[in-house]
Amino acid sequence: MCNPNVVASFINVDIMSRCTGAWLGATTLTGGINAIMLRRERERADEERKRADEERKRADERIEQLMNELREERQQSAQERQAMLATIAELTSAISELRQQNNGNGQS
């Protein structure tokens, strides 16, 4: 077993203060490096978040544009359908008039 008094006799105060200083320096350096790495990681995460937000915004704008195009196409289709129904109604009316004229002339 180690006798603490014997071990203490080999420890020099100057050496102990140098070791403590080196330990504090290493701890400070490690803490500084950790802080730098943490800051870089936060910046990277912020950049990724910013890119994701921009992509989401572009996607939302594209969806809105597509929805507007679909609305316009539906509106145009409805107008074309109304025009076609009006044309069919006119043709039906014209056919009815022609039948009445033919029936009035004794033709069936």
Secondary structure, 3 states (H helix, E strand, C coil): CCCHHHHHHHCCHHHHHHHHHHHHHHHHHHHHHHHHHHHHHHHHHHHHHHHHHHHHHHHHHHHHHHHHHHHHHHHHHHHHHHHHHHHHHHHHHHHHHHHHHHHHCCCC
